[in-house]
Amino acid sequence: MSDGSTFLEVLGSAGSNKYELIKVLQAAQNEFSYIPASAAEEISEKMNIPVSEIYGVITFYRQFTLIRPGKHIIKVCEGTACHVADSKRLSGYIADLLSVSPGETTADGLFTLSSVACLGCCSLAPAMMIDGFVYGRLDEVQIKEIIENIRKGEK
């Protein structure tokens, strides 16, 4: 949806063409960062597709999520260099620190923790990305400080 169209514009142009469902779901995902139930219901109504079928597509493709992400997305690199540098342990530390598992969002809605195959910054292993900013050569002390600074900035 790089043309700047909104979800409702894409939905409107799709009409009842079932072959446009993926495009419409992508538009919703881009606009909301997840696919809210209200969007799935609106798609069902406008495209005349059963909600169950829409949820089947959403849950089949990894690009879609039904879970509202946190305000800050933490992506922990699990690529080869980071794996060798013990990113799994650091990912576990972050999960414990935030009381979430990868793929989950903190109770306050501030952070979502995820693992990614590679961030493309192998010389900085182990690395993570938060809101597009890469943090590298990490240890537990640095991670705790980064997360605390983000929390302070939210108050």
Residue frames as a rotation matrix with the C-alpha (Angstrom) as fourth column:
MET 1
0.576 0.817 0.000 0.00
0.817 -0.576 0.000 0.00
0.000 0.000 -1.000 0.00
SER 2
-0.380 -0.858 -0.347 2.83
0.804 -0.491 0.334 2.35
-0.457 -0.152 0.876 -0.86
ASP 3
-0.453 0.255 0.854 0.46
0.631 -0.585 0.509 4.59
0.629 0.770 0.104 -2.83
GLY 4
-0.982 -0.008 0.189 -0.82
-0.123 -0.731 -0.671 6.15
0.144 -0.682 0.717 0.41
SER 5
-0.197 0.971 -0.133 -4.33
-0.310 0.068 0.948 4.71
0.930 0.228 0.288 0.17
THR 6
-0.453 0.146 0.879 -6.20
-0.888 0.015 -0.460 4.20
-0.080 -0.989 0.123 3.43
PHE 7
-0.902 0.171 0.396 -7.77
0.072 0.965 -0.254 0.93
-0.426 -0.200 -0.882 4.49
LEU 8
-0.001 0.999 -0.032 -11.26
0.169 -0.031 -0.985 2.21
-0.986 -0.006 -0.169 3.67
GLU 9
0.176 -0.006 -0.984 -10.15
-0.856 -0.496 -0.149 3.41
-0.487 0.868 -0.092 0.23
VAL 10
-0.790 -0.523 -0.320 -8.63
-0.611 0.711 0.348 0.02
0.045 0.470 -0.881 -0.60
LEU 11
-0.704 0.611 0.361 -11.70
0.273 0.704 -0.656 -1.76
-0.655 -0.363 -0.663 0.78
GLY 12
0.206 0.831 -0.517 -13.98
-0.240 -0.469 -0.850 0.45
-0.949 0.299 0.103 -1.29
SER 13
-0.024 -0.278 -0.960 -12.04
-0.983 -0.167 0.073 -0.16
-0.181 0.946 -0.269 -4.49
ALA 14
-0.923 -0.347 0.167 -11.99
-0.331 0.936 0.116 -3.92
-0.197 0.052 -0.979 -3.90
GLY 15
-0.138 0.956 -0.260 -15.77
-0.911 -0.019 0.413 -4.16
0.390 0.294 0.873 -3.92
SER 16
0.599 0.409 0.688 -16.86
-0.663 0.735 0.141 -7.77
-0.448 -0.541 0.712 -3.57
ASN 17
0.547 -0.504 -0.668 -13.86
-0.486 0.459 -0.744 -9.19
0.682 0.731 0.006 -5.46
LYS 18
0.987 -0.098 0.126 -12.64
-0.048 0.569 0.821 -12.00
-0.152 -0.816 0.558 -3.17
TYR 19
0.504 -0.847 0.171 -9.28
0.791 0.373 -0.485 -11.98
0.347 0.380 0.857 -4.99
GLU 20
0.097 -0.420 0.902 -8.59
-0.052 -0.908 -0.417 -8.57
0.994 -0.007 -0.110 -3.42
LEU 21
0.906 0.372 -0.202 -8.85
0.158 0.147 0.977 -9.88
0.393 -0.916 0.074 0.17
ILE 22
0.260 -0.887 -0.382 -5.09
0.965 0.227 0.131 -10.07
-0.029 -0.403 0.915 0.76
LYS 23
-0.476 -0.411 0.778 -4.64
0.543 -0.833 -0.108 -6.52
0.692 0.371 0.619 -0.54
VAL 24
0.361 0.708 0.607 -7.42
-0.173 -0.588 0.790 -5.28
0.916 -0.390 -0.090 1.76
LEU 25
0.882 -0.085 -0.463 -5.94
0.454 0.412 0.790 -7.12
0.124 -0.907 0.402 4.76
GLN 26
-0.141 -0.989 0.040 -2.53
0.970 -0.146 -0.192 -5.64
0.196 0.012 0.981 3.98
ALA 27
-0.260 0.134 0.956 -4.08
0.136 -0.975 0.173 -2.18
0.956 0.175 0.236 3.92
ALA 28
0.793 0.591 0.148 -5.69
-0.100 -0.113 0.989 -2.79
0.601 -0.799 -0.030 7.32
GLN 29
0.595 -0.653 -0.469 -2.44
0.804 0.472 0.363 -4.17
-0.016 -0.593 0.805 8.75
ASN 30
-0.372 -0.776 0.509 -0.49
0.774 -0.562 -0.291 -1.15
0.512 0.285 0.810 7.44
GLU 31
-0.046 0.435 0.899 -2.97
-0.092 -0.898 0.430 1.33
0.995 -0.063 0.081 8.84
PHE 32
0.752 0.503 0.426 -3.59
-0.460 -0.063 0.886 -0.20
0.473 -0.862 0.184 12.28
SER 33
-0.307 -0.935 0.176 -0.36
-0.903 0.228 -0.365 -2.24
0.301 -0.271 -0.914 12.79
TYR 34
-0.900 0.176 0.398 -2.68
0.029 0.937 -0.349 -5.23
-0.434 -0.302 -0.849 13.33
ILE 35
-0.678 0.735 -0.026 -6.11
-0.063 -0.022 0.998 -6.28
0.733 0.678 0.061 12.10
PRO 36
-0.820 0.421 0.387 -8.78
-0.496 -0.188 -0.848 -5.26
-0.284 -0.887 0.363 14.60
ALA 37
-0.637 0.660 0.398 -11.99
0.566 0.751 -0.340 -7.29
-0.524 0.009 -0.852 14.85
SER 38
0.226 0.770 -0.597 -13.94
0.055 -0.622 -0.781 -4.27
-0.973 0.144 -0.183 13.64
ALA 39
-0.262 -0.394 -0.881 -11.90
-0.855 -0.329 0.401 -4.21
-0.448 0.858 -0.250 10.40
ALA 40
-0.985 -0.082 0.152 -12.48
-0.022 0.933 0.360 -7.94
-0.172 0.352 -0.920 9.83
GLU 41
-0.270 0.961 0.055 -16.21
0.593 0.211 -0.777 -7.40
-0.759 -0.177 -0.627 10.33
GLU 42
0.237 0.319 -0.918 -16.25
-0.402 -0.828 -0.391 -4.45
-0.884 0.462 -0.068 7.95
ILE 43
-0.691 -0.534 -0.488 -14.35
-0.683 0.261 0.682 -6.46
-0.236 0.804 -0.545 5.33
SER 44
-0.833 0.419 0.361 -16.85
0.388 0.908 -0.158 -9.29
-0.394 0.009 -0.919 5.74
GLU 45
0.089 0.945 -0.314 -19.79
0.368 -0.324 -0.872 -6.97
-0.926 -0.038 -0.376 5.27
LYS 46
0.238 -0.022 -0.971 -18.42
-0.626 -0.768 -0.135 -5.00
-0.743 0.640 -0.196 2.31
MET 47
-0.554 -0.570 -0.607 -16.81
-0.830 0.329 0.450 -7.93
-0.057 0.753 -0.655 0.45
ASN 48
0.518 0.853 -0.065 -19.52
-0.850 0.522 0.076 -10.48
0.099 0.016 0.995 1.30
ILE 49
-0.177 -0.637 -0.750 -16.97
-0.210 0.769 -0.604 -12.93
0.962 0.050 -0.270 2.74
PRO 50
0.778 0.486 -0.398 -17.75
0.248 0.344 0.906 -14.84
0.578 -0.803 0.148 5.95
VAL 51
0.612 -0.541 0.576 -15.79
-0.770 -0.574 0.279 -13.56
0.180 -0.614 -0.768 8.95
SER 52
0.678 -0.346 0.648 -14.58
-0.137 0.807 0.574 -17.11
-0.722 -0.478 0.500 9.59
GLU 53
0.711 -0.420 0.564 -12.98
0.700 0.353 -0.621 -17.17
0.061 0.836 0.545 6.14
ILE 54
0.651 -0.468 0.598 -11.29
-0.227 -0.871 -0.435 -13.82
0.724 0.148 -0.673 6.78
TYR 55
0.585 -0.432 0.686 -9.90
-0.763 -0.005 0.647 -15.06
-0.276 -0.902 -0.333 10.09
GLY 56
0.786 -0.287 0.548 -8.71
0.339 0.941 0.008 -18.20
-0.518 0.180 0.836 8.30
VAL 57
0.633 -0.556 0.539 -6.65
0.482 -0.263 -0.836 -16.05
0.607 0.789 0.102 5.93
ILE 58
0.608 -0.387 0.693 -5.38
-0.609 -0.787 0.095 -13.79
0.509 -0.480 -0.714 8.72
THR 59
0.600 -0.351 0.719 -4.17
-0.589 0.415 0.694 -16.71
-0.542 -0.840 0.042 10.82
PHE 60
0.854 -0.291 0.431 -2.67
0.470 0.788 -0.398 -18.57
-0.223 0.543 0.810 7.85
TYR 61
0.431 -0.690 0.582 -0.26
0.463 -0.384 -0.799 -15.79
0.774 0.614 0.154 6.81
ARG 62
0.031 -0.546 -0.837 2.46
0.999 -0.018 0.048 -14.66
-0.042 -0.838 0.544 9.22
GLN 63
-0.740 -0.363 0.567 2.37
0.463 -0.885 0.038 -11.11
0.488 0.291 0.823 7.87
PHE 64
-0.008 0.839 0.544 -0.96
-0.245 -0.529 0.813 -10.55
0.970 -0.126 0.210 9.62
THR 65
-0.869 -0.192 -0.455 -1.63
0.377 0.337 -0.863 -10.29
0.319 -0.922 -0.220 13.32
LEU 66
0.174 0.982 0.076 -4.79
0.465 -0.150 0.872 -9.93
0.868 -0.117 -0.483 15.39
ILE 67
0.354 -0.149 -0.924 -2.88
0.928 -0.066 0.366 -8.60
-0.115 -0.987 0.115 18.38
ARG 68
0.934 -0.028 0.356 -2.45
0.029 -0.988 -0.154 -4.88
0.355 0.154 -0.922 18.90
PRO 69
0.120 -0.966 -0.229 1.29
0.729 0.242 -0.641 -4.25
0.674 -0.090 0.733 19.15
GLY 70
0.314 -0.128 -0.941 2.86
0.824 -0.455 0.337 -2.22
-0.471 -0.881 -0.038 21.91
LYS 71
0.937 0.027 -0.349 3.93
-0.076 -0.958 -0.278 1.35
-0.342 0.287 -0.895 21.38
HIS 72
0.140 -0.960 -0.241 7.56
-0.967 -0.185 0.177 0.23
-0.214 0.208 -0.954 21.13
ILE 73
0.966 0.154 -0.207 8.50
-0.217 0.917 -0.334 -2.89
0.138 0.368 0.920 19.17
ILE 74
0.138 -0.935 0.327 11.58
-0.806 0.086 0.585 -4.72
-0.575 -0.345 -0.742 20.41
LYS 75
0.910 0.054 -0.410 13.06
-0.328 0.699 -0.635 -6.95
0.253 0.713 0.654 17.71
VAL 76
0.328 -0.812 0.483 15.78
-0.554 0.249 0.794 -9.27
-0.765 -0.528 -0.368 18.98
CYS 77
0.246 -0.336 -0.909 18.08
-0.928 0.188 -0.320 -10.57
0.279 0.923 -0.265 16.25
GLU 78
0.565 -0.033 0.825 18.39
-0.359 0.890 0.281 -14.36
-0.743 -0.454 0.491 16.10
GLY 79
0.809 -0.326 -0.490 20.72
-0.475 0.131 -0.870 -14.43
0.348 0.936 -0.049 13.06
THR 80
0.636 -0.583 -0.505 23.88
0.478 0.812 -0.336 -16.54
0.606 -0.028 0.795 13.07
ALA 81
-0.380 -0.852 0.361 26.24
0.199 -0.456 -0.867 -13.88
0.903 -0.258 0.343 14.45
CYS 82
-0.151 0.406 0.901 23.79
-0.834 -0.541 0.104 -12.87
0.530 -0.736 0.420 17.16
HIS 83
0.854 0.451 -0.258 23.00
-0.289 0.825 0.486 -16.48
0.432 -0.341 0.835 17.96
VAL 84
0.240 -0.865 -0.441 26.70
0.589 0.491 -0.642 -17.20
0.772 -0.106 0.627 18.44
ALA 85
-0.671 -0.473 0.571 26.90
-0.065 -0.730 -0.681 -14.09
0.738 -0.494 0.459 20.64
ASP 86
-0.812 0.330 -0.482 24.15
0.583 0.510 -0.633 -15.58
0.037 -0.795 -0.606 22.86
SER 87
-0.777 0.581 0.242 21.15
-0.464 -0.789 0.402 -13.56
0.425 0.200 0.883 21.71
LYS 88
-0.057 0.775 -0.629 18.88
0.203 0.626 0.753 -16.35
0.978 -0.085 -0.193 22.96
ARG 89
-0.333 -0.147 -0.932 19.97
0.931 0.104 -0.349 -15.66
0.148 -0.984 0.103 26.54
LEU 90
-0.978 -0.064 -0.198 19.47
0.098 -0.982 -0.165 -11.90
-0.184 -0.180 0.966 26.07
SER 91
-0.507 0.860 -0.056 16.05
-0.323 -0.129 0.938 -12.50
0.799 0.494 0.343 24.55
GLY 92
0.025 0.462 -0.887 15.17
0.676 0.646 0.355 -14.54
0.736 -0.608 -0.296 27.63
TYR 93
-0.688 -0.347 -0.637 16.43
0.710 -0.502 -0.493 -11.72
-0.149 -0.792 0.592 29.84
ILE 94
-0.918 0.388 0.082 14.23
-0.334 -0.869 0.365 -9.18
0.212 0.308 0.928 28.03
ALA 95
-0.180 0.886 -0.426 11.24
0.007 0.435 0.901 -11.53
0.984 0.159 -0.084 28.29
ASP 96
-0.116 0.075 -0.990 11.80
0.933 0.350 -0.082 -11.88
0.341 -0.934 -0.111 32.04
LEU 97
-0.900 -0.316 -0.299 12.37
0.401 -0.869 -0.289 -8.14
-0.169 -0.380 0.909 32.46
LEU 98
-0.778 0.625 -0.062 9.11
-0.578 -0.673 0.462 -7.31
0.247 0.396 0.885 30.68
SER 99
-0.568 0.539 0.622 7.15
-0.230 0.621 -0.749 -10.38
-0.790 -0.568 -0.229 31.87
VAL 100
0.544 0.685 -0.485 6.24
-0.706 0.060 -0.706 -11.38
-0.454 0.726 0.516 28.30
SER 101
0.069 -0.474 0.878 7.13
0.439 0.805 0.400 -14.08
-0.896 0.357 0.264 25.80
PRO 102
-0.897 -0.375 -0.233 8.20
-0.052 -0.434 0.899 -13.30
-0.439 0.819 0.370 22.23
GLY 103
-0.694 0.680 0.237 5.14
0.418 0.112 0.901 -12.19
0.586 0.725 -0.362 20.29
GLU 104
0.193 0.784 -0.589 3.46
0.965 -0.044 0.258 -10.75
0.176 -0.619 -0.766 23.37
THR 105
-0.092 -0.092 0.992 2.84
0.097 -0.992 -0.083 -7.19
0.991 0.089 0.100 24.51
THR 106
-0.915 -0.294 -0.277 3.39
0.306 -0.056 -0.950 -5.89
0.264 -0.954 0.141 28.02
ALA 107
-0.204 0.898 -0.391 0.31
0.973 0.141 -0.184 -5.33
-0.110 -0.418 -0.902 30.18
ASP 108
-0.041 0.150 -0.988 0.79
0.291 -0.944 -0.155 -1.55
-0.956 -0.294 -0.005 29.95
GLY 109
0.799 0.416 0.435 0.82
0.489 -0.027 -0.872 -1.73
-0.351 0.909 -0.225 26.13
LEU 110
0.625 -0.601 -0.499 4.25
-0.496 -0.799 0.340 -0.16
-0.603 0.035 -0.797 25.98
PHE 111
-0.390 -0.881 -0.270 6.42
-0.840 0.220 0.496 -2.96
-0.377 0.420 -0.826 24.54
THR 112
0.899 0.438 0.013 5.99
-0.395 0.822 -0.410 -5.87
-0.191 0.363 0.912 22.16
LEU 113
-0.090 -0.951 0.294 8.81
-0.633 0.283 0.721 -8.40
-0.769 -0.122 -0.628 22.10
SER 114
0.935 0.348 -0.067 9.62
-0.274 0.589 -0.761 -10.25
-0.226 0.730 0.646 18.90
SER 115
-0.013 -0.924 0.382 12.43
0.083 0.379 0.922 -12.30
-0.996 0.044 0.072 17.42
VAL 116
0.782 0.195 -0.592 13.64
-0.541 -0.260 -0.800 -11.69
-0.310 0.946 -0.098 13.88
ALA 117
0.877 -0.421 0.234 15.80
0.477 0.827 -0.299 -13.84
-0.068 0.374 0.925 11.64
CYS 118
-0.207 -0.977 0.045 18.36
0.975 -0.202 0.094 -11.10
-0.083 0.064 0.995 11.02
LEU 119
0.649 0.361 -0.669 18.68
0.381 -0.916 -0.125 -7.35
-0.658 -0.174 -0.732 11.47
GLY 120
0.734 -0.402 0.547 21.59
0.556 -0.106 -0.824 -7.13
0.389 0.910 0.146 9.03
CYS 121
0.581 -0.574 0.577 24.06
-0.628 -0.767 -0.130 -5.71
0.518 -0.287 -0.806 11.53
CYS 122
0.800 -0.196 -0.567 26.18
0.302 0.948 0.099 -8.77
0.518 -0.250 0.818 12.26
SER 123
-0.242 -0.963 0.115 29.22
0.372 -0.201 -0.906 -6.76
0.896 -0.177 0.407 13.37
LEU 124
-0.389 0.173 0.905 27.11
-0.704 -0.689 -0.171 -5.45
0.594 -0.703 0.390 16.29
ALA 125
0.293 0.565 -0.771 26.09
-0.016 0.809 0.588 -8.89
0.956 -0.160 0.246 17.60
PRO 126
-0.466 0.873 0.145 24.17
0.883 0.470 0.008 -9.43
-0.061 0.132 -0.989 19.74
ALA 127
-0.993 0.092 0.075 21.74
-0.071 -0.965 0.254 -6.79
0.095 0.247 0.964 18.57
MET 128
-0.233 0.972 -0.037 18.17
0.874 0.193 -0.445 -5.62
-0.425 -0.136 -0.895 18.93
MET 129
-0.825 0.092 0.557 16.08
0.265 -0.808 0.526 -2.95
0.499 0.582 0.642 17.27
ILE 130
-0.262 0.784 -0.563 13.55
0.810 -0.139 -0.570 -0.74
-0.525 -0.605 -0.598 19.00
ASP 131
0.620 0.652 -0.436 11.42
0.291 -0.707 -0.644 1.57
-0.728 0.272 -0.629 16.89
GLY 132
0.942 -0.218 0.256 13.87
0.234 -0.122 -0.965 1.36
0.242 0.968 -0.064 14.00
PHE 133
0.456 -0.823 0.337 16.96
-0.837 -0.526 -0.151 2.14
0.301 -0.214 -0.929 16.09
VAL 134
0.590 -0.326 -0.738 19.61
0.154 0.943 -0.294 -0.59
0.792 0.060 0.607 16.34
TYR 135
0.571 -0.461 0.680 21.35
-0.817 -0.236 0.526 -1.31
-0.082 -0.856 -0.511 19.64
GLY 136
0.656 -0.366 -0.661 24.40
-0.151 0.794 -0.589 -3.54
0.740 0.486 0.465 19.41
ARG 137
-0.395 -0.852 -0.345 27.03
0.053 0.354 -0.934 -5.41
0.917 -0.387 -0.095 21.44
LEU 138
0.231 0.715 0.660 24.43
-0.638 -0.401 0.657 -5.75
0.734 -0.573 0.363 24.16
ASP 139
-0.798 -0.250 -0.548 24.52
0.247 0.694 -0.676 -7.12
0.549 -0.675 -0.492 27.66
GLU 140
-0.055 0.864 -0.500 21.89
0.928 0.230 0.294 -7.26
0.369 -0.448 -0.814 30.41
VAL 141
-0.302 -0.120 -0.946 22.96
0.675 -0.728 -0.123 -3.95
-0.673 -0.675 0.301 31.99
GLN 142
-0.969 -0.091 -0.230 22.62
-0.093 -0.727 0.680 -2.07
-0.229 0.681 0.696 28.69
ILE 143
-0.601 0.799 -0.016 19.28
0.401 0.319 0.859 -3.68
0.692 0.510 -0.511 27.88
LYS 144
-0.006 0.607 -0.794 17.83
0.999 -0.022 -0.024 -2.77
-0.032 -0.794 -0.607 31.27
GLU 145
-0.524 -0.282 -0.803 19.07
0.360 -0.929 0.092 0.82
-0.772 -0.241 0.588 30.91
ILE 146
-0.983 0.178 0.038 17.62
-0.022 -0.325 0.946 1.16
0.181 0.929 0.323 27.38
ILE 147
-0.301 0.932 -0.203 14.21
0.648 0.356 0.674 -0.12
0.700 0.071 -0.711 28.48
GLU 148
-0.035 0.243 -0.969 14.20
0.926 -0.357 -0.123 2.04
-0.376 -0.902 -0.212 31.62
ASN 149
-0.816 -0.317 -0.483 15.07
0.140 -0.920 0.366 5.13
-0.560 0.231 0.795 29.54
ILE 150
-0.785 0.607 0.119 12.18
0.116 -0.044 0.992 4.43
0.608 0.793 -0.036 27.18
ARG 151
-0.020 0.790 -0.613 9.83
0.922 0.251 0.293 3.98
0.386 -0.559 -0.734 30.14
LYS 152
-0.338 -0.183 -0.923 11.05
0.668 -0.738 -0.098 7.30
-0.663 -0.650 0.372 31.66
GLY 153
-0.989 -0.094 -0.112 10.42
-0.016 -0.690 0.723 9.03
-0.145 0.717 0.682 28.33
GLU 154
-0.503 0.864 -0.023 6.81
0.459 0.290 0.840 7.83
0.732 0.412 -0.543 28.41
LYS 155
-0.040 0.485 -0.873 6.06
0.995 -0.064 -0.082 9.51
-0.096 -0.872 -0.480 31.74
